[in-house]
Every structure is written in C-alpha cells, then in structure tokens.
Amino acid sequence: MVTVLVLGNTLRDAVGENVVVVGLAEATTVKKLVEANQEQLGGLLRFIASRETLITVNKKIGAEDSLVKDGDMVKFSFQSRASYDGTRDIPT
C-alpha cells in the first residue's frame, strides 16, 4: 500500500480527497502510480504535466520519475507558478 497525501485546495478539489491509499504490486514511478489509479488520482495528471505540483516521496523531494514502493508516502503540494522549478519565467 502507498499513502498519497494531496495538499492544498486546488489539488484536493481535483482529486476529491486529502488522503488516498492505493495498492501497489511492485515498485513503480510516481507518474505510473497516478496513471494506474486514475479513478482516484487522475486529477493530478494535468498538474504533474504542467509542473504545478511539488512531489515528495518519504519526505524527500521527488519528481514524476521517482521510484515508489510498498509502504511509501507520496505527497503532492500545489505550486501556483510554474517558474518555481527554476527553469521558466523567473522575475528579475
């Protein structure tokens, strides 16, 4: 089982819950975990694609390709500006 925490009203509204527990047969990536559980987590896909979410796996900063295994905790936090990833639209 993997515990998925969804932080912030924007992401919670997209998913419908703050905490989702999903089964996991084998290790996978964060993105594949979300894709495999679209009924519960599908609302996160657009935020992952637009880089509007900060992902952590077991309290460590992660990404959509971070490895997730049974017993892990994955957190999604909303970022209101895509520029926070340090690659776009940085104000001077």
Biopython code that builds the backbone (N, CA, C, O; Angstrom):
import numpy as np
from Bio.PDB.StructureBuilder import StructureBuilder

atoms = [
    (1, "MET", "N", (0.830, -1.176, 0.000)),
    (1, "MET", "CA", (0.000, 0.000, 0.000)),
    (1, "MET", "C", (0.884, 1.252, 0.000)),
    (1, "MET", "O", (1.940, 1.292, 0.631)),
    (2, "VAL", "N", (0.427, 2.248, -0.712)),
    (2, "VAL", "CA", (1.104, 3.539, -0.758)),
    (2, "VAL", "C", (0.102, 4.586, -0.297)),
    (2, "VAL", "O", (-1.043, 4.600, -0.749)),
    (3, "THR", "N", (0.533, 5.456, 0.597)),
    (3, "THR", "CA", (-0.302, 6.552, 1.065)),
    (3, "THR", "C", (0.031, 7.789, 0.247)),
    (3, "THR", "O", (1.191, 8.192, 0.159)),
    (4, "VAL", "N", (-0.987, 8.387, -0.349)),
    (4, "VAL", "CA", (-0.816, 9.589, -1.157)),
    (4, "VAL", "C", (-1.504, 10.734, -0.432)),
    (4, "VAL", "O", (-2.712, 10.694, -0.201)),
    (5, "LEU", "N", (-0.732, 11.759, -0.073)),
    (5, "LEU", "CA", (-1.274, 12.957, 0.563)),
    (5, "LEU", "C", (-1.393, 14.050, -0.490)),
    (5, "LEU", "O", (-0.454, 14.301, -1.245)),
    (6, "VAL", "N", (-2.540, 14.689, -0.534)),
    (6, "VAL", "CA", (-2.812, 15.743, -1.504)),
    (6, "VAL", "C", (-3.010, 17.030, -0.716)),
    (6, "VAL", "O", (-4.007, 17.186, -0.012)),
    (7, "LEU", "N", (-2.060, 17.949, -0.835)),
    (7, "LEU", "CA", (-2.063, 19.173, -0.031)),
    (7, "LEU", "C", (-2.485, 20.377, -0.865)),
    (7, "LEU", "O", (-2.054, 20.534, -2.007)),
    (8, "GLY", "N", (-3.308, 21.201, -0.301)),
    (8, "GLY", "CA", (-3.774, 22.416, -0.960)),
    (8, "GLY", "C", (-5.144, 22.224, -1.567)),
    (8, "GLY", "O", (-5.474, 21.146, -2.061)),
    (9, "ASN", "N", (-5.940, 23.279, -1.526)),
    (9, "ASN", "CA", (-7.311, 23.209, -2.024)),
    (9, "ASN", "C", (-7.394, 22.883, -3.508)),
    (9, "ASN", "O", (-8.287, 22.146, -3.926)),
    (10, "THR", "N", (-6.485, 23.417, -4.307)),
    (10, "THR", "CA", (-6.535, 23.201, -5.755)),
    (10, "THR", "C", (-6.388, 21.724, -6.087)),
    (10, "THR", "O", (-7.177, 21.180, -6.859)),
    (11, "LEU", "N", (-5.385, 21.072, -5.512)),
    (11, "LEU", "CA", (-5.176, 19.657, -5.784)),
    (11, "LEU", "C", (-6.262, 18.802, -5.141)),
    (11, "LEU", "O", (-6.730, 17.832, -5.736)),
    (12, "ARG", "N", (-6.656, 19.161, -3.938)),
    (12, "ARG", "CA", (-7.715, 18.404, -3.274)),
    (12, "ARG", "C", (-9.006, 18.443, -4.077)),
    (12, "ARG", "O", (-9.704, 17.434, -4.178)),
    (13, "ASP", "N", (-9.328, 19.593, -4.647)),
    (13, "ASP", "CA", (-10.525, 19.703, -5.471)),
    (13, "ASP", "C", (-10.422, 18.836, -6.720)),
    (13, "ASP", "O", (-11.424, 18.293, -7.185)),
    (14, "ALA", "N", (-9.226, 18.704, -7.260)),
    (14, "ALA", "CA", (-9.022, 17.877, -8.465)),
    (14, "ALA", "C", (-9.140, 16.394, -8.154)),
    (14, "ALA", "O", (-9.565, 15.610, -9.003)),
    (15, "VAL", "N", (-8.764, 16.006, -6.939)),
    (15, "VAL", "CA", (-8.770, 14.594, -6.550)),
    (15, "VAL", "C", (-10.020, 14.243, -5.752)),
    (15, "VAL", "O", (-10.556, 13.142, -5.884)),
    (16, "GLY", "N", (-10.480, 15.167, -4.934)),
    (16, "GLY", "CA", (-11.658, 14.927, -4.120)),
    (16, "GLY", "C", (-11.370, 14.517, -2.691)),
    (16, "GLY", "O", (-12.286, 14.460, -1.870)),
    (17, "GLU", "N", (-10.115, 14.231, -2.377)),
    (17, "GLU", "CA", (-9.736, 13.815, -1.022)),
    (17, "GLU", "C", (-8.336, 14.328, -0.700)),
    (17, "GLU", "O", (-7.556, 14.654, -1.594)),
    (18, "ASN", "N", (-8.035, 14.392, 0.601)),
    (18, "ASN", "CA", (-6.686, 14.774, 1.037)),
    (18, "ASN", "C", (-5.761, 13.577, 1.170)),
    (18, "ASN", "O", (-4.548, 13.707, 1.004)),
    (19, "VAL", "N", (-6.323, 12.410, 1.468)),
    (19, "VAL", "CA", (-5.523, 11.201, 1.653)),
    (19, "VAL", "C", (-6.136, 10.082, 0.823)),
    (19, "VAL", "O", (-7.335, 9.815, 0.904)),
    (20, "VAL", "N", (-5.293, 9.431, 0.021)),
    (20, "VAL", "CA", (-5.726, 8.299, -0.794)),
    (20, "VAL", "C", (-4.721, 7.175, -0.549)),
    (20, "VAL", "O", (-3.511, 7.390, -0.631)),
    (21, "VAL", "N", (-5.219, 5.988, -0.252)),
    (21, "VAL", "CA", (-4.362, 4.823, -0.064)),
    (21, "VAL", "C", (-4.613, 3.886, -1.237)),
    (21, "VAL", "O", (-5.751, 3.499, -1.502)),
    (22, "VAL", "N", (-3.537, 3.522, -1.940)),
    (22, "VAL", "CA", (-3.659, 2.650, -3.109)),
    (22, "VAL", "C", (-2.757, 1.438, -2.947)),
    (22, "VAL", "O", (-1.702, 1.506, -2.316)),
    (23, "GLY", "N", (-3.187, 0.341, -3.522)),
    (23, "GLY", "CA", (-2.382, -0.874, -3.505)),
    (23, "GLY", "C", (-1.273, -0.792, -4.540)),
    (23, "GLY", "O", (-1.391, -0.099, -5.550)),
    (24, "LEU", "N", (-0.197, -1.510, -4.267)),
    (24, "LEU", "CA", (0.949, -1.494, -5.176)),
    (24, "LEU", "C", (1.561, -2.889, -5.203)),
    (24, "LEU", "O", (2.035, -3.385, -4.181)),
    (25, "ALA", "N", (1.551, -3.521, -6.374)),
    (25, "ALA", "CA", (2.068, -4.885, -6.506)),
    (25, "ALA", "C", (3.594, -4.903, -6.613)),
    (25, "ALA", "O", (4.248, -5.809, -6.096)),
    (26, "GLU", "N", (4.153, -3.898, -7.285)),
    (26, "GLU", "CA", (5.612, -3.821, -7.450)),
    (26, "GLU", "C", (6.033, -2.362, -7.536)),
    (26, "GLU", "O", (5.202, -1.483, -7.762)),
    (27, "ALA", "N", (7.302, -2.111, -7.359)),
    (27, "ALA", "CA", (7.822, -0.743, -7.412)),
    (27, "ALA", "C", (7.497, -0.110, -8.765)),
    (27, "ALA", "O", (7.487, -0.783, -9.796)),
    (28, "THR", "N", (7.233, 1.182, -8.739)),
    (28, "THR", "CA", (6.872, 1.913, -9.945)),
    (28, "THR", "C", (7.301, 3.366, -9.785)),
    (28, "THR", "O", (7.889, 3.724, -8.765)),
    (29, "THR", "N", (7.018, 4.201, -10.766)),
    (29, "THR", "CA", (7.316, 5.630, -10.655)),
    (29, "THR", "C", (6.076, 6.366, -10.166)),
    (29, "THR", "O", (4.969, 5.827, -10.200)),
    (30, "VAL", "N", (6.268, 7.583, -9.719)),
    (30, "VAL", "CA", (5.151, 8.402, -9.250)),
    (30, "VAL", "C", (4.121, 8.563, -10.363)),
    (30, "VAL", "O", (2.925, 8.380, -10.134)),
    (31, "LYS", "N", (4.576, 8.905, -11.562)),
    (31, "LYS", "CA", (3.646, 9.129, -12.675)),
    (31, "LYS", "C", (2.868, 7.859, -13.008)),
    (31, "LYS", "O", (1.658, 7.914, -13.225)),
    (32, "LYS", "N", (3.548, 6.725, -13.051)),
    (32, "LYS", "CA", (2.864, 5.467, -13.353)),
    (32, "LYS", "C", (1.878, 5.092, -12.243)),
    (32, "LYS", "O", (0.831, 4.506, -12.518)),
    (33, "LEU", "N", (2.203, 5.423, -11.007)),
    (33, "LEU", "CA", (1.286, 5.189, -9.889)),
    (33, "LEU", "C", (-0.003, 5.972, -10.095)),
    (33, "LEU", "O", (-1.099, 5.437, -9.926)),
    (34, "VAL", "N", (0.135, 7.234, -10.460)),
    (34, "VAL", "CA", (-1.039, 8.076, -10.695)),
    (34, "VAL", "C", (-1.825, 7.557, -11.904)),
    (34, "VAL", "O", (-3.051, 7.461, -11.850)),
    (35, "GLU", "N", (-1.131, 7.226, -12.982)),
    (35, "GLU", "CA", (-1.800, 6.728, -14.187)),
    (35, "GLU", "C", (-2.530, 5.413, -13.927)),
    (35, "GLU", "O", (-3.606, 5.187, -14.482)),
    (36, "ALA", "N", (-1.964, 4.548, -13.096)),
    (36, "ALA", "CA", (-2.574, 3.252, -12.793)),
    (36, "ALA", "C", (-3.789, 3.381, -11.871)),
    (36, "ALA", "O", (-4.591, 2.453, -11.757)),
    (37, "ASN", "N", (-3.917, 4.522, -11.223)),
    (37, "ASN", "CA", (-5.027, 4.752, -10.287)),
    (37, "ASN", "C", (-5.795, 6.010, -10.672)),
    (37, "ASN", "O", (-6.087, 6.856, -9.826)),
    (38, "GLN", "N", (-6.120, 6.126, -11.962)),
    (38, "GLN", "CA", (-6.739, 7.350, -12.468)),
    (38, "GLN", "C", (-8.097, 7.642, -11.854)),
    (38, "GLN", "O", (-8.482, 8.805, -11.739)),
    (39, "GLU", "N", (-8.823, 6.618, -11.462)),
    (39, "GLU", "CA", (-10.131, 6.855, -10.855)),
    (39, "GLU", "C", (-9.992, 7.690, -9.583)),
    (39, "GLU", "O", (-10.822, 8.556, -9.306)),
    (40, "GLN", "N", (-8.931, 7.423, -8.808)),
    (40, "GLN", "CA", (-8.716, 8.144, -7.556)),
    (40, "GLN", "C", (-7.775, 9.330, -7.718)),
    (40, "GLN", "O", (-7.969, 10.360, -7.073)),
    (41, "LEU", "N", (-6.755, 9.202, -8.572)),
    (41, "LEU", "CA", (-5.688, 10.202, -8.640)),
    (41, "LEU", "C", (-5.546, 10.906, -9.984)),
    (41, "LEU", "O", (-4.668, 11.754, -10.142)),
    (42, "GLY", "N", (-6.387, 10.574, -10.948)),
    (42, "GLY", "CA", (-6.265, 11.116, -12.297)),
    (42, "GLY", "C", (-6.267, 12.633, -12.374)),
    (42, "GLY", "O", (-5.675, 13.207, -13.288)),
    (43, "GLY", "N", (-6.923, 13.287, -11.427)),
    (43, "GLY", "CA", (-6.953, 14.748, -11.411)),
    (43, "GLY", "C", (-5.588, 15.386, -11.234)),
    (43, "GLY", "O", (-5.423, 16.575, -11.505)),
    (44, "LEU", "N", (-4.604, 14.612, -10.781)),
    (44, "LEU", "CA", (-3.252, 15.147, -10.578)),
    (44, "LEU", "C", (-2.443, 15.214, -11.872)),
    (44, "LEU", "O", (-1.465, 15.958, -11.949)),
    (45, "LEU", "N", (-2.836, 14.453, -12.882)),
    (45, "LEU", "CA", (-2.022, 14.346, -14.096)),
    (45, "LEU", "C", (-1.752, 15.689, -14.770)),
    (45, "LEU", "O", (-0.631, 15.937, -15.213)),
    (46, "ARG", "N", (-2.745, 16.547, -14.855)),
    (46, "ARG", "CA", (-2.512, 17.840, -15.519)),
    (46, "ARG", "C", (-1.563, 18.721, -14.721)),
    (46, "ARG", "O", (-0.823, 19.513, -15.304)),
    (47, "PHE", "N", (-1.572, 18.598, -13.397)),
    (47, "PHE", "CA", (-0.658, 19.388, -12.567)),
    (47, "PHE", "C", (0.771, 18.847, -12.657)),
    (47, "PHE", "O", (1.736, 19.609, -12.602)),
    (48, "ILE", "N", (0.892, 17.545, -12.793)),
    (48, "ILE", "CA", (2.218, 16.949, -12.994)),
    (48, "ILE", "C", (2.777, 17.385, -14.341)),
    (48, "ILE", "O", (3.940, 17.776, -14.435)),
    (49, "ALA", "N", (1.957, 17.319, -15.380)),
    (49, "ALA", "CA", (2.397, 17.693, -16.727)),
    (49, "ALA", "C", (2.805, 19.162, -16.817)),
    (49, "ALA", "O", (3.758, 19.498, -17.520)),
    (50, "SER", "N", (2.095, 20.036, -16.113)),
    (50, "SER", "CA", (2.402, 21.467, -16.168)),
    (50, "SER", "C", (3.400, 21.895, -15.093)),
    (50, "SER", "O", (3.710, 23.079, -14.963)),
    (51, "ARG", "N", (3.899, 20.931, -14.329)),
    (51, "ARG", "CA", (4.876, 21.178, -13.269)),
    (51, "ARG", "C", (4.351, 22.152, -12.215)),
    (51, "ARG", "O", (5.085, 23.003, -11.712)),
    (52, "GLU", "N", (3.079, 22.010, -11.897)),
    (52, "GLU", "CA", (2.460, 22.846, -10.873)),
    (52, "GLU", "C", (2.302, 22.108, -9.553)),
    (52, "GLU", "O", (1.501, 22.507, -8.707)),
    (53, "THR", "N", (3.050, 21.050, -9.378)),
    (53, "THR", "CA", (2.995, 20.328, -8.118)),
    (53, "THR", "C", (4.397, 19.961, -7.662)),
    (53, "THR", "O", (5.244, 19.555, -8.458)),
    (54, "LEU", "N", (4.619, 20.112, -6.380)),
    (54, "LEU", "CA", (5.863, 19.660, -5.753)),
    (54, "LEU", "C", (5.601, 18.255, -5.250)),
    (54, "LEU", "O", (4.634, 18.022, -4.525)),
    (55, "ILE", "N", (6.456, 17.317, -5.629)),
    (55, "ILE", "CA", (6.286, 15.917, -5.260)),
    (55, "ILE", "C", (7.357, 15.535, -4.254)),
    (55, "ILE", "O", (8.537, 15.824, -4.454)),
    (56, "THR", "N", (6.948, 14.889, -3.179)),
    (56, "THR", "CA", (7.913, 14.320, -2.238)),
    (56, "THR", "C", (7.582, 12.848, -2.031)),
    (56, "THR", "O", (6.418, 12.447, -2.021)),
    (57, "VAL", "N", (8.634, 12.058, -1.868)),
    (57, "VAL", "CA", (8.484, 10.637, -1.573)),
    (57, "VAL", "C", (9.230, 10.384, -0.269)),
    (57, "VAL", "O", (10.450, 10.534, -0.206)),
    (58, "ASN", "N", (8.500, 10.004, 0.760)),
    (58, "ASN", "CA", (9.084, 9.766, 2.085)),
    (58, "ASN", "C", (9.905, 10.957, 2.578)),
    (58, "ASN", "O", (11.033, 10.795, 3.045)),
    (59, "LYS", "N", (9.331, 12.143, 2.469)),
    (59, "LYS", "CA", (9.921, 13.395, 2.960)),
    (59, "LYS", "C", (11.135, 13.869, 2.176)),
    (59, "LYS", "O", (11.835, 14.780, 2.619)),
    (60, "LYS", "N", (11.399, 13.265, 1.014)),
    (60, "LYS", "CA", (12.495, 13.716, 0.150)),
    (60, "LYS", "C", (11.900, 14.255, -1.137)),
    (60, "LYS", "O", (10.968, 13.676, -1.696)),
    (61, "ILE", "N", (12.450, 15.376, -1.606)),
    (61, "ILE", "CA", (11.973, 15.966, -2.849)),
    (61, "ILE", "C", (12.081, 14.930, -3.955)),
    (61, "ILE", "O", (13.101, 14.255, -4.098)),
    (62, "GLY", "N", (11.022, 14.815, -4.730)),
    (62, "GLY", "CA", (10.983, 13.838, -5.805)),
    (62, "GLY", "C", (10.534, 14.475, -7.105)),
    (62, "GLY", "O", (10.462, 15.697, -7.234)),
    (63, "ALA", "N", (10.233, 13.612, -8.066)),
    (63, "ALA", "CA", (9.758, 14.032, -9.384)),
    (63, "ALA", "C", (8.837, 12.948, -9.906)),
    (63, "ALA", "O", (8.639, 11.921, -9.258)),
    (64, "GLU", "N", (8.278, 13.185, -11.081)),
    (64, "GLU", "CA", (7.346, 12.207, -11.632)),
    (64, "GLU", "C", (8.000, 10.867, -11.918)),
    (64, "GLU", "O", (7.307, 9.853, -11.998)),
    (65, "ASP", "N", (9.314, 10.837, -12.073)),
    (65, "ASP", "CA", (10.006, 9.572, -12.339)),
    (65, "ASP", "C", (10.670, 8.976, -11.092)),
    (65, "ASP", "O", (11.456, 8.035, -11.202)),
    (66, "SER", "N", (10.360, 9.515, -9.912)),
    (66, "SER", "CA", (10.891, 8.962, -8.666)),
    (66, "SER", "C", (10.274, 7.595, -8.384)),
    (66, "SER", "O", (9.098, 7.363, -8.662)),
    (67, "LEU", "N", (11.077, 6.702, -7.831)),
    (67, "LEU", "CA", (10.634, 5.349, -7.525)),
    (67, "LEU", "C", (9.744, 5.334, -6.288)),
    (67, "LEU", "O", (10.038, 5.986, -5.286)),
    (68, "VAL", "N", (8.654, 4.581, -6.376)),
    (68, "VAL", "CA", (7.720, 4.402, -5.263)),
    (68, "VAL", "C", (7.571, 2.906, -5.036)),
    (68, "VAL", "O", (7.388, 2.132, -5.976)),
    (69, "LYS", "N", (7.653, 2.509, -3.748)),
    (69, "LYS", "CA", (7.485, 1.086, -3.427)),
    (69, "LYS", "C", (6.497, 0.933, -2.279)),
    (69, "LYS", "O", (6.097, 1.910, -1.646)),
    (70, "ASP", "N", (6.118, -0.301, -2.029)),
    (70, "ASP", "CA", (5.138, -0.596, -0.987)),
    (70, "ASP", "C", (5.556, 0.031, 0.343)),
    (70, "ASP", "O", (6.710, -0.086, 0.755)),
    (71, "GLY", "N", (4.619, 0.692, 1.004)),
    (71, "GLY", "CA", (4.878, 1.319, 2.294)),
    (71, "GLY", "C", (5.293, 2.779, 2.218)),
    (71, "GLY", "O", (5.391, 3.444, 3.249)),
    (72, "ASP", "N", (5.538, 3.290, 1.017)),
    (72, "ASP", "CA", (5.977, 4.678, 0.860)),
    (72, "ASP", "C", (4.824, 5.656, 1.053)),
    (72, "ASP", "O", (3.651, 5.290, 0.978)),
    (73, "MET", "N", (5.195, 6.918, 1.304)),
    (73, "MET", "CA", (4.244, 8.017, 1.367)),
    (73, "MET", "C", (4.641, 9.030, 0.304)),
    (73, "MET", "O", (5.783, 9.486, 0.262)),
    (74, "VAL", "N", (3.694, 9.375, -0.548)),
    (74, "VAL", "CA", (3.919, 10.344, -1.616)),
    (74, "VAL", "C", (3.041, 11.555, -1.332)),
    (74, "VAL", "O", (1.845, 11.422, -1.073)),
    (75, "LYS", "N", (3.654, 12.751, -1.385)),
    (75, "LYS", "CA", (2.898, 13.984, -1.150)),
    (75, "LYS", "C", (2.926, 14.831, -2.411)),
    (75, "LYS", "O", (3.950, 14.951, -3.083)),
    (76, "PHE", "N", (1.778, 15.411, -2.712)),
    (76, "PHE", "CA", (1.653, 16.371, -3.798)),
    (76, "PHE", "C", (1.234, 17.693, -3.191)),
    (76, "PHE", "O", (0.217, 17.764, -2.501)),
    (77, "SER", "N", (2.011, 18.752, -3.441)),
    (77, "SER", "CA", (1.692, 20.096, -2.958)),
    (77, "SER", "C", (1.571, 21.007, -4.167)),
    (77, "SER", "O", (2.395, 20.939, -5.080)),
    (78, "PHE", "N", (0.562, 21.851, -4.184)),
    (78, "PHE", "CA", (0.326, 22.738, -5.315)),
    (78, "PHE", "C", (1.315, 23.893, -5.323)),
    (78, "PHE", "O", (1.581, 24.506, -4.289)),
    (79, "GLN", "N", (1.861, 24.185, -6.511)),
    (79, "GLN", "CA", (2.679, 25.382, -6.742)),
    (79, "GLN", "C", (1.879, 26.283, -7.654)),
    (79, "GLN", "O", (1.444, 25.851, -8.721)),
    (80, "SER", "N", (1.678, 27.513, -7.261)),
    (80, "SER", "CA", (0.826, 28.399, -8.055)),
    (80, "SER", "C", (1.525, 28.953, -9.284)),
    (80, "SER", "O", (0.860, 29.473, -10.180)),
    (81, "ARG", "N", (2.857, 28.854, -9.352)),
    (81, "ARG", "CA", (3.592, 29.363, -10.517)),
    (81, "ARG", "C", (4.594, 28.324, -10.975)),
    (81, "ARG", "O", (5.386, 27.817, -10.180)),
    (82, "ALA", "N", (4.557, 28.011, -12.246)),
    (82, "ALA", "CA", (5.477, 27.025, -12.815)),
    (82, "ALA", "C", (6.924, 27.490, -12.741)),
    (82, "ALA", "O", (7.837, 26.669, -12.833)),
    (83, "SER", "N", (7.153, 28.793, -12.576)),
    (83, "SER", "CA", (8.521, 29.305, -12.547)),
    (83, "SER", "C", (9.295, 28.834, -11.322)),
    (83, "SER", "O", (10.520, 28.948, -11.297)),
    (84, "TYR", "N", (8.618, 28.309, -10.309)),
    (84, "TYR", "CA", (9.307, 27.865, -9.108)),
    (84, "TYR", "C", (10.237, 26.687, -9.373)),
    (84, "TYR", "O", (11.092, 26.384, -8.541)),
    (85, "ASP", "N", (10.086, 26.011, -10.524)),
    (85, "ASP", "CA", (11.002, 24.915, -10.809)),
    (85, "ASP", "C", (12.368, 25.428, -11.257)),
    (85, "ASP", "O", (13.284, 24.640, -11.489)),
    (86, "GLY", "N", (12.503, 26.754, -11.379)),
    (86, "GLY", "CA", (13.800, 27.346, -11.683)),
    (86, "GLY", "C", (14.150, 27.362, -13.146)),
    (86, "GLY", "O", (15.286, 27.681, -13.495)),
    (87, "THR", "N", (13.211, 27.028, -14.022)),
    (87, "THR", "CA", (13.557, 26.959, -15.434)),
    (87, "THR", "C", (12.816, 27.949, -16.311)),
    (87, "THR", "O", (13.220, 28.170, -17.453)),
    (88, "ARG", "N", (11.751, 28.548, -15.821)),
    (88, "ARG", "CA", (10.945, 29.427, -16.667)),
    (88, "ARG", "C", (10.499, 30.675, -15.922)),
    (88, "ARG", "O", (10.333, 30.663, -14.702)),
    (89, "ASP", "N", (10.311, 31.742, -16.667)),
    (89, "ASP", "CA", (9.623, 32.928, -16.176)),
    (89, "ASP", "C", (10.133, 33.429, -14.822)),
    (89, "ASP", "O", (9.347, 33.708, -13.916)),
    (90, "ILE", "N", (11.429, 33.537, -14.699)),
    (90, "ILE", "CA", (11.994, 33.995, -13.433)),
    (90, "ILE", "C", (12.029, 35.520, -13.419)),
    (90, "ILE", "O", (12.669, 36.123, -14.280)),
    (91, "PRO", "N", (11.356, 36.155, -12.464)),
    (91, "PRO", "CA", (11.352, 37.617, -12.415)),
    (91, "PRO", "C", (12.742, 38.150, -12.044)),
    (91, "PRO", "O", (13.479, 37.533, -11.275)),
    (92, "THR", "N", (13.069, 39.296, -12.604)),
    (92, "THR", "CA", (14.374, 39.904, -12.295)),
    (92, "THR", "C", (14.213, 41.178, -11.533)),
    (92, "THR", "O", (15.205, 41.821, -11.190)),
]
sb = StructureBuilder()
sb.init_structure("model")
sb.init_model(0)
sb.init_chain("A")
sb.init_seg("    ")
for serial, (resi, resn, name, xyz) in enumerate(atoms, 1):
    if name == "N":
        sb.init_residue(resn, " ", resi, " ")
    sb.init_atom(name, np.array(xyz, "f"), 0.0, 1.0, " ", f" {name:<3s}", serial, name[0])
structure = sb.get_structure()
